[in-house]
């Protein structure tokens, strides 16, 4: 569910450089102002933990204004311990044309984005008035620094000047995309679009490997190869505008870079770049493996939870999405899109996740949702889901006595919710009336 098939747009193009603030903090060693709980603090607040061990000797690189593929690609090869079969030829686009390309990507999935927006609104992750497609177009148009398309081998980097060389951020974007091209030539980028059609969470996990690999390489390049002037120029740069973006959307976009880099780091610590390479052949199957690398390779794949019977006509079931551990984490971090209400220990709370789906029904402008989650044997997500839903709908009245057998029922002005907990299974129905919410998961 995490990007609700949005990665079918992003992953084909492998949009990069949304997490450059992490790289820059990694260079300067600048800490976050006050990390607090790791789950609810700035996700860019901590450099990837294995960077100090990977620094090694400096590899002098060109100044950003003088950088080109011929001078940067050999350093990427040395860091990543792979060799290009054929050196890419980047295309440099001004911000305006690149923004137009991004708008086209978003428009291609406009109908699905509208449905995703309705779903996120019902879950309290988006404000009612927000138009997801427009918000995404504006956000990506502002922040995308380049992309690599494995279908066409096109490598594009945004540049602010037709002549005069690259800025530091543009140089790091070039490094990031060169690593994608290198990995594609030597290891093969997985078919993320096809994966997404089968299982959105598995596609998110695979994308996190790919982006995390490139992000880790970029961080190492920044720390080992940027000269003092470019390091100074980099301080304070990052991903502008994320502070005003709904938490779920911002975390979804940053997850492959931030958590993906930490996953790649964990693999490297276990077995060097060979372990990272091997993961391209044995892809992670869920975002739970990205969040908890000790689960990678355990053989315990996600569980397919049972489907609810569904709502009768005139309701129509229009889509089913996978709900991964990352989705659940983002919801727990900001109930009702308010990080100040986040559940303490949100990351630990999602560790029991073993599988999940969300079913969406519509009837004209009305929307109903059935969220079904499965926990590992001997574990439960019941208390955490109940705590999240209470905080996400703090204006609602509890009406549990009106719904026999429910663990929680809430009657709100905009939407009602009914929660059932049975063993390792948790089912939350959301609808315009209690009866609809109840029927969505029975």
C-alpha positions in Angstrom: 0.0 0.0 0.0 2.9 2.3 0.8 2.9 4.2 -2.5 -0.3 2.7 -3.7 1.2 1.7 -7.0 2.9 5.1 -7.2 6.1 3.2 -7.5 4.9 2.0 -10.9 5.7 5.5 -12.0 8.8 6.2 -9.8 10.4 2.8 -10.1 10.3 2.6 -13.9 12.3 5.8 -13.9 14.0 5.2 -10.6 13.6 8.8 -9.5 16.6 9.6 -7.2 18.1 12.3 -5.1 15.2 12.9 -2.8 17.4 12.0 0.2 20.4 14.1 -0.4 20.1 15.7 3.0 21.2 12.4 4.5 24.3 12.4 2.3 25.1 16.0 3.3 24.7 15.2 7.0 26.9 12.2 6.4 29.6 14.5 5.0 29.5 17.1 7.7 28.7 15.0 10.7 25.9 17.5 11.5 23.5 15.8 13.9 19.7 16.3 13.9 18.5 19.0 16.3 16.9 16.5 18.7 16.2 13.0 17.3 13.9 12.0 20.2 12.1 8.8 19.3 13.8 7.4 16.1 10.4 6.6 14.7 8.9 10.1 14.9 12.0 12.2 14.3 13.3 13.5 11.0 14.1 10.3 9.0 17.1 12.1 7.5 18.5 12.8 11.0 21.1 10.0 11.1 23.7 9.1 8.5 23.8 5.5 7.4 25.5 3.7 10.3 28.2 1.8 8.3 29.6 4.9 6.6 32.5 5.4 9.0 33.7 1.8 8.3 33.4 2.3 4.6 35.3 5.6 4.3 38.8 4.2 3.7 41.3 6.3 2.0 40.2 9.5 0.2 39.5 9.1 -3.6 40.1 12.6 -5.0 37.2 13.6 -7.2 36.7 16.5 -9.6 35.2 19.8 -8.3 31.4 19.8 -9.1 31.8 22.6 -11.7 34.3 20.5 -13.6 32.7 17.0 -13.1 31.6 14.9 -16.0 31.0 11.2 -16.6 34.6 10.5 -17.6 35.9 11.8 -14.2 33.1 10.5 -12.0 32.3 7.0 -13.4 35.8 5.5 -12.4 35.3 6.6 -8.8 31.8 5.0 -8.7 33.3 1.8 -10.1 36.0 1.8 -7.5 33.6 2.4 -4.6 31.0 -0.1 -5.8 33.6 -2.7 -6.9 31.9 -3.2 -10.2 32.9 -2.1 -13.8 30.8 -0.6 -16.5 30.2 -2.7 -19.6 29.6 0.6 -21.3 29.9 4.1 -19.9 26.5 5.9 -19.9 25.9 9.2 -21.7 23.8 11.4 -19.4 21.2 13.9 -20.6 21.2 17.1 -18.7 17.8 18.8 -18.5 17.0 22.2 -17.1 14.5 22.2 -14.2 11.6 23.3 -16.4 11.7 20.4 -18.9 12.4 17.9 -16.1 9.4 19.2 -14.2 7.3 18.6 -17.4 8.6 15.0 -17.6 7.6 14.4 -14.0 4.1 15.8 -14.6 3.6 13.4 -17.4 4.6 10.5 -15.1 2.0 11.5 -12.6 -0.7 12.1 -15.2 -0.3 8.5 -16.5 -1.6 7.2 -13.2 -4.1 9.9 -12.3 -7.1 7.6 -11.9 -5.3 5.3 -9.5 -3.9 8.3 -7.6 -7.4 9.6 -7.1 -8.4 6.3 -5.5 -5.3 6.1 -3.5 -6.1 9.6 -2.2 -9.6 8.5 -1.1 -8.1 5.6 0.7 -5.4 7.6 2.5 -8.0 10.1 3.6 -10.2 7.4 5.1 -7.1 6.2 7.0 -6.5 9.7 8.3 -3.2 10.0 6.5 -4.3 12.8 4.2 -6.4 15.9 4.8 -9.9 15.7 3.2 -9.2 18.6 0.8 -5.8 17.4 -0.5 -5.6 16.2 -4.2 -3.0 13.5 -4.2 -2.1 13.7 -7.8 -1.5 17.5 -7.7 0.4 17.3 -4.5 2.7 14.6 -5.8 3.3 16.4 -9.1 4.2 19.6 -7.2 6.5 17.7 -4.8 8.3 15.7 -7.4 8.6 18.6 -9.7 10.4 20.5 -7.0 12.6 17.8 -5.7 13.5 15.3 -8.4 17.2 15.7 -9.3 17.4 13.0 -12.0 16.4 9.5 -13.0 17.5 6.4 -14.7 15.2 4.3 -16.9 16.4 0.7 -17.1 14.1 0.0 -20.0 15.8 2.6 -22.2 19.1 3.1 -20.3 18.3 6.8 -20.3 20.1 8.7 -17.5 18.9 12.2 -16.9 20.3 14.7 -14.4 18.7 18.1 -13.7 21.0 21.1 -14.0 20.4 24.7 -13.3 22.8 26.1 -15.9 23.3 25.2 -19.5 27.0 25.9 -19.1 29.3 26.3 -16.2 29.3 22.8 -14.8 27.2 21.1 -12.1 26.4 22.1 -8.6 27.3 19.8 -5.7 23.7 18.5 -5.5 23.7 17.8 -9.2 27.0 16.1 -9.0 25.7 13.8 -6.3 22.6 13.1 -8.4 24.9 12.1 -11.2 26.7 9.7 -8.9 23.5 8.2 -7.7 22.2 7.6 -11.2 25.5 6.3 -12.5 25.3 3.6 -9.7 21.9 2.6 -11.0 23.3 2.3 -14.5 26.3 0.3 -13.2 24.0 -2.1 -11.1 21.7 -2.5 -14.1 24.6 -3.5 -16.4 26.3 -5.9 -14.0 23.5 -7.2 -11.7 20.2 -6.3 -13.5 17.6 -3.9 -12.1 14.5 -6.0 -11.0 11.3 -5.5 -13.0 9.7 -3.3 -10.3 6.6 -2.5 -12.4 5.7 -6.2 -12.8 6.4 -6.8 -9.1 4.1 -3.9 -8.2 1.2 -5.4 -10.1 1.6 -8.6 -8.1 2.5 -7.2 -4.6 3.0 -3.5 -3.9 5.0 -4.2 -0.7 7.4 -6.6 -2.4 7.9 -4.0 -5.1 8.6 -1.4 -2.4 11.1 -3.7 -0.8 12.9 -4.4 -4.1 13.0 -0.7 -4.8 14.5 0.0 -1.4 17.3 -2.4 -2.2 18.0 -0.6 -5.5 17.7 2.9 -4.2 19.5 2.0 -0.9 22.4 0.6 -2.9 22.7 3.8 -4.9 22.2 6.0 -1.9 24.9 4.2 0.1 27.3 4.5 -2.8 26.5 8.2 -3.1 27.1 8.8 0.6 30.5 7.1 0.3 31.4 9.2 -2.7 30.3 12.4 -0.9 32.5 11.5 2.1 35.6 10.3 0.2 35.7 12.3 -3.0 34.1 15.7 -2.5 36.7 18.5 -2.1 36.4 20.9 0.9 34.8 23.7 -1.2 32.0 21.3 -2.4 31.5 19.9 1.1 31.0 23.5 2.3 28.7 24.2 -0.5 26.7 21.1 0.3 26.1 22.0 4.0 22.4 22.8 4.6 21.3 21.6 1.2 18.7 18.8 1.0 15.2 18.1 0.1 13.2 21.4 0.4 9.5 21.4 1.0 9.0 18.1 2.8 8.1 19.8 6.0 4.7 20.9 4.6 4.0 17.5 3.0 1.7 15.0 4.7 3.8 12.6 6.8 2.7 9.4 5.1 3.5 10.8 1.6 6.9 12.3 2.7 8.0 9.1 4.5 6.8 7.0 1.5 8.9 8.9 -0.9 12.0 8.9 1.3 11.7 5.3 2.6 13.7 3.6 -0.3 16.6 6.0 0.1 16.8 6.3 3.9 15.7 2.8 5.1 17.1 1.2 1.8 20.5 2.6 2.5 20.4 1.2 6.1 19.3 -2.2 4.7 22.2 -2.1 2.1 24.5 -1.1 5.0 23.4 -4.2 7.0 24.1 -6.5 4.1 27.5 -4.9 3.6 28.4 -5.4 7.2 27.5 -9.1 6.8 29.3 -9.8 3.6 30.6 -6.8 1.8 29.4 -5.7 -1.6 29.1 -9.4 -2.6 26.2 -9.6 -0.1 24.5 -6.5 -1.7 25.0 -8.0 -5.1 23.5 -11.3 -4.0 20.3 -9.5 -2.9 19.6 -8.6 -6.5 19.3 -12.3 -7.1 17.4 -13.0 -4.0 15.2 -10.0 -3.5 13.7 -8.9 -0.2 10.0 -9.9 -0.2 8.6 -7.3 2.2 9.3 -3.9 3.7 9.5 -5.8 7.0 12.8 -7.2 5.8 14.0 -3.7 5.0 13.1 -2.3 8.4 14.4 -5.4 10.2 17.3 -6.8 8.1 17.5 -9.8 10.5 14.3 -11.1 8.8 15.9 -11.0 5.3 16.7 -14.6 4.1 14.8 -16.2 7.0 12.4 -18.0 4.6 9.3 -16.6 6.3 7.4 -14.9 3.5 4.4 -12.7 4.0 1.1 -14.3 4.9 -1.9 -13.7 2.7 -4.7 -12.7 5.2 -8.3 -13.9 4.5 -10.5 -11.7 2.5 -13.6 -10.2 4.1 -17.0 -11.2 2.5 -17.4 -7.6 1.3 -20.2 -5.1 1.0 -23.4 -5.7 -1.0 -24.5 -3.7 -4.0 -24.7 -0.9 -4.7 -21.2 -0.9 -3.1 -18.5 -2.0 -5.5 -15.1 -3.3 -4.5 -12.7 -1.3 -6.7 -9.2 -2.3 -5.5 -7.2 -4.3 -3.1 -3.7 -3.1 -2.0 -1.0 -4.8 0.0 -0.4 -3.3 3.4 3.3 -3.7 4.4 5.1 -3.1 7.7 6.3 0.3 6.3 2.7 1.4 5.7 1.8 0.5 9.2 4.9 2.3 10.6 4.0 5.5 8.8 0.4 5.4 10.1 1.6 4.7 13.7 4.1 7.6 13.4 1.5 10.2 12.6 -2.1 9.3 13.5 -4.4 11.7 11.7 -1.3 13.1 9.9 -0.1 14.5 13.2 3.4 13.3 14.3 2.8 14.8 17.8 0.3 12.0 18.3 2.7 9.3 17.1 2.7 6.0 19.0 5.8 5.5 21.2 8.1 2.8 19.9 6.3 2.7 16.5 9.0 0.7 14.8 8.9 -2.0 17.5 5.1 -2.1 17.3 5.2 -3.1 13.6 7.8 -5.9 14.1 5.0 -8.5 14.6 3.6 -7.7 11.0 3.3 -10.9 9.0 1.0 -9.8 6.2 -1.7 -7.3 5.4 -4.2 -6.0 2.8 -6.7 -3.2 2.5 -9.9 -3.5 0.4 -11.6 -0.4 -1.0 -15.3 -0.1 -1.9 -17.0 2.9 -3.4 -20.6 4.0 -3.9 -20.6 7.2 -5.8 -18.7 9.7 -3.6 -18.9 7.4 -0.6 -15.9 5.2 0.4 -15.5 2.2 2.7 -12.3 0.4 3.7 -11.5 -3.0 5.1 -8.0 -3.2 6.6 -6.9 -6.8 7.4 -3.6 -7.5 9.2 -1.8 -10.7 10.2 0.8 -10.9 13.0 3.4 -13.6 13.6 2.5 -16.6 15.7 2.1 -15.7 19.3 2.0 -11.9 18.5 -0.7 -9.4 18.0 -1.2 -6.0 16.5 -4.5 -5.4 18.2 -3.5 -2.9 20.9 -1.3 -0.9 18.5 -4.0 -0.6 15.8 -6.6 0.4 18.4 -4.3 3.0 19.9 -3.5 4.4 16.4 -7.2 4.5 15.4 -8.2 6.3 18.6 -5.5 9.0 18.0 -6.3 9.3 14.3 -10.0 9.9 15.1 -9.8 11.7 18.4 -13.0 13.6 17.7 -15.0 10.4 17.5 -17.1 8.9 20.3 -16.5 5.3 21.3 -19.5 3.1 20.6 -18.0 -0.4 21.3 -21.2 -1.5 23.2 -23.2 -1.0 20.0 -21.1 -3.5 18.1 -21.0 -6.8 19.9 -17.7 -8.7 19.6 -15.7 -5.7 18.6 -12.5 -4.6 20.3 -13.2 -1.0 19.4 -16.0 0.9 17.6 -15.9 4.7 17.0 -18.6 7.0 15.7 -17.1 10.1 14.1 -18.4 13.0 12.2 -16.7 12.1 8.9 -16.2 8.3 9.3 -16.8 5.4 11.7 -14.6 2.5 12.5 -15.0 -1.0 13.9 -12.1 -3.1 15.0 -12.1 -6.9 15.5 -9.2 -8.9 17.0 -9.1 -12.7 16.8 -5.8 -14.4 17.6 -3.1 -13.1 15.3 -5.7 -11.4 13.0 -6.8 -7.8 13.2 -9.6 -6.4 11.0 -10.5 -2.7 10.9 -13.6 -1.6 8.9 -14.0 2.1 8.1 -17.2 3.6 6.6 -19.7 6.4 6.6 -21.8 4.5 9.2 -21.1 1.9 11.9 -23.1 -0.7 10.0 -21.0 -0.2 6.8 -17.7 -0.2 8.8 -18.8 -3.5 10.5 -19.8 -5.2 7.3 -16.6 -4.2 5.5 -14.6 -6.7 7.6 -17.1 -9.4 8.5 
